[in-house]
Amino acid sequence: MSNRRKFLVQTLIGGIATGLGYRYGLASTIMKPAVLPPDHESFPIILSTWNHGLAANKKAMGVMIKGGSVLDAVEQGVRVSEADPKVQSVGFGGFPDASGEVTLDACIMGPDGRAGSVACLKEIMHPISVARKVMEKTPHVMLVGDGAQKFALDQGFEKTNLLTPEMNDNYAAWKASGASYAPHANWENHDTIGLIAIDINGDLAGACTTSGMAFKHPGRVGDSPIIGAGLFVDNEVGAATATGEGEAVMKTLGSFLIVELMRQGYSPQQACELAVRRIVAKIKVHPHFQIGYIALNKSGEVGAYAYAPGFQYAFSNRNETRLVDVKSEKKN
């Protein structure tokens, strides 16, 4: 084949591939968003879900200001919520499942693309730290149930009774009532904590941890430990995390979707709005439905959007910390 003929064939194949990429959305795998130089005057930047994210952000910021890594920061930040019994949907003091056991889900993802998670973990105070050990000490991404607990104990974690007296009383009252679980939007303004951050070097990481739905069916796992659903980080692009009804997030891989939309050039705000609208278009929502997303890109731009009113996130940078009310698709 002549050089000219080779050139024509290669050009034709390349044109077909490019056309298919744009038609079927594959071009995003090679497109790179325009990224502005980091604004070191305001970095680090931290976002976390709900009002209990304020304390988590404070801890995470302190880690980075003292020179700790962004991965250390996100882990240490969500550990605050995991250990706080007043946060009734994360860790110690969280609502139990329908059998009376507190089971925990968590995941973590760093700037190097590694990830770790645990699901249906019992009697361990800090599932986020176990998830990090899964990432760093095993060739796996996720461990679940008894296997996750055994791994945690092998790594030096200790068993802790996570069911507080208050939660035990709540469980007894629920059991006596004969009621079944029904999710409610913005339930007590408490839900999963997802925390995403960017450090002064422009590196991103995220962590997500929860005790899940109150009185859920034993063995139920939501979106929080699922990489791409409850959390996703791409250090070239940005990070996103979810809160709310995890089943809906899993059906659309919401956090991954948001990061991919940012890769294609959408702002974090636009990407969050499109991800919520994807759920509305694809999934039948009930009257008490809620889902919320927060996102952060490589430039330090932030975004957040929810299905229903009431969602809030905590924002922190070097200069300030504040609680932000999030716009929603559904109006009052």
N, C-alpha and C positions, 0 to 999 in steps of 0.2 A: 504494500500500500504506500502511495507517495506521501511525502510530508504534508502536501496541501490537503490530500484526502483525509489524512489523520486529523489534521487541524479542524476540518469541517465536521467530522464525526464527533470529535471531542466537544466542539462548540455546541452541536445539536444536543448531545447528551446533557451537557451542562445546562442548556436552556430548558430542557424538559424537567430536569431535577429541580431547577429554581422555580419553575412554574408549579410543579407539584407541591413544593414546599410552601409557597404562598397560598395555594388552594386549600391545602389540608392542615395548615398551621405549623408545618415543620420548619419553616424558615426561622422561627424564633430560636431554634437551637444554635443558629450561627449568628443571629443578630446580637449586637451589644448596645446597651443603652448609653446615651451620653451621660457621663458622670462628672459632676463638678468637683473641683478640688475640695477636700474637707475643710470646713470652717473650724479651725482649731481653737477659736475663741469660745465656741459653744460646746464642742465635743468634750467629754462623752455625752451621748444622748441615750436615754432609757425610756422605754414605754412598757407599761404593764396594765393588765386588766383589773378593773374594779377599784373601789376605794382602799381595799387592803393592799393594793399595789404601792401606795405611798410609802409605807414602811419598808417594803421590799426594795423599792427604788433607792431609798436612802442607804440601805445596806450595800446595794450593788454599786452605787456611786462611790461610797467610801472605799470599797475594794479597789476600784480603778484609780481613784485619786491617789491612793497609796502605792500605785504601781502594779497592782494585780492585773491578771489577764482578763479579757472580756468574758472568757469561759468561766473563770473563777467567779466573776461578778454575777453572772446570771444564776449560777448555782447557789451562791451565798444569798442572793436576793430572795429567791423563792423559798429557801429554807426558813425564812422569817415567817411566811404564811403557813408553812407546813407545821411549825412548832407552836402556832398561836391557836389555843382552843376557842377563841372568839370567832375565828374564821371557820364557819361550820361546813364548808364544802372542800376543804383542803387539809389533808393530813390529820394530826392529832386533834381530836374533838370534832372530826367530821361525822356527818350522819352515816349510820351503818346501812348495810343492805337489808333485804327482807328476812334474812336469817339472823340478824343482829350483829354481824361482823363488819368491821370497817376494812374496806379493801381499797388500795391506792394504785393510781396510775400516774406515770411521769415519763417525760422524755427530755433529752438535752441534745443540742447540736452546735458544733463549733465552726470556726472560720475555715478549718481545713476540710470540711465536708463530712467528717466523722459524726456518728450519731449513736445514741444508746437509749434504751427505754425498758421500763418494767410495767407489767400490768397485773391486776388482781393480786397485788402484794399485801401480805398481812403482817401486822405486828412489828413493822419497821418504821421508825419515826421519820426518816428522810429518804423517801423513794427517789428524789432527784439525784441524791449522791450515789445511790445504788445504780441508777441509770448511767451515771458518768463512769462508774466502775465497769459496767457492761461494755461501754464504749472503749475503755482504755485497757481492760484486762482480758477481753475475750474477742474472738473473731466474729461475734454475733452483733446484732442490733437490738433484739428484744428477748427478754426472758419473762416468763409468766408464772403465776400461781406458786405452788410449792417449790418449783425449781428456782424461781426468782428469790424466794425466801432463803432457800438453802445457800444459794450463791451469796446473798447478803451476809448470812451468818459466817460463811467461809471467809468473807472479806473483813470480818471483824465487827460488823454491825450487831447490835444487841436487840433482843426482843423487848417490845414495849406494849403495854396495854393501851391501845389507841381510843378505846371507848370510854369517854368521860362519864361521870355520874349524870350530868345533864343530858347527854345523848342517850344514855341508857333509859332515863325517864321518858324522853321523847319517843324512843323505840317502843317502850311498854305501852304508852298511850296510843301510838299508831296501831300497834298489834291489837289492842283491846277494841279499837274503833271499827275494825274490820275493813278499813279503807284500803284501796289499792293505790299504787303510785300514779300520779298525774303531774307532768311537768308544768311549771308556771314561769312566765316571763319575769326576769329580774328578781328571782326568788330571794328575798331578804337582802338584795344587793350583794349577794355572795355567790360566787361560782368559781370555776377553774381560775387559777392564776397562770397567765402566760406572760412571760417577760422577755423582751428582745432589746438588744443594746448594740451600740457601735462605740468603739473606743477612739482615742485620739489619733490612732494610726489608720482608722477607717476599717478596722476588722469587726465583723459581726458575729454574734452568737445569740442563742435563745434557749429558754427552758420553759417547761409547761408541767404543772402538777395538780392533781385533784383527788378527792375522795369520791367523786362521781355523784350520780343522782341519789338523792335520799331514798332509802328503802327499795333500791333497785333489785332486780332479780339477781340472785347469787350467780357470780360468774360474768355479769355484764361488764363489758369494756367499752368505753367511749372513744372519742377522737383524741383525747389528750396524749396518750402514749404513741399515737400513730404518726410517724414521720410523713409529712405532706398533708396531713389532715389538721391535727391540732397545732402543729408547728412545722415551719420549714425555713431554712437559712441557706442562702447562696451568697458567698462572700464577694462575688463579682457584681451582685445585683441588689440584694436586700433581704429582709426577713419579715415573716408574718406569723401571727398566732391567732387562735380562735377561742371563743368562749360561748357557752350556751348549750343548745341541744346537740350533743355530739353525733348522733346518728345522721343528722342532716349534713354536718361538716364532712363526715366520712364518705357520704354518697357523692360529694362533689370535689373532694380533696381540696378544700378551700384555701388552705395556707399555701400549698404548692401552686394553685391557680393564681393567687395574688402575686407571688414572686415571678411567675412566668409572664403575667401581664406587665409587671414592672420591667422585665427584661425586654419586652416589646416596645417600651417607651412610655407606658402609662405612669402617671404619678401614683404614689401610695394611696392617695384619697380616691382617685378614679378606680384603681384596682380593687380596693375594698368594696366600693359601691357595685362594681360589676360582679364581684363574687357573691354578694348578697342577692343580687338580682338573678344570678344563675340558680341559686337555691329556690327562689320564688318561682322561677320558670319551670324547674324540674321536679320539685317536691311539693306534695300537698301539705300545707302548714295548718296547724290547729289554732284555736283562738288564743291560747296562752303561749304560743311559740315565740322563742327568742334565739337569735344568733348574733354575735358581734365579732368583728375583726379589727385588729390593729396591725399596722405595717410601717416599716422604716426602710428607706433605701440607702444606697451607698453614699449619697450626697447629704444625708441627714434630714431629708424631707420625711414627714410623717403623714399618716392617714388613718382614719377609723370610720367605721360605718356599722350600723345595726339594722336588724329587721324591725324591731319595735322600740319605742322610746324607753329611756331609763338606763341604758348602758353608759358607763363611764370608764375612762382610763386615766392612769397616772402618768404624767409627763415630767421628765427631769432632764435638765442639761447642767452644764457647769454653773449656770447663773440662777436657775430657778427650779422649783418643783410645784406642780399644780395638778388639780383634778379637773378633767375635761369632760363636759357633757357631749355625748356623741349624737350626731344627726342620724335619723332613721328613715327607712323606706316606708314604713307604716306610720301614719300620723295618729295623734290621740283621738 
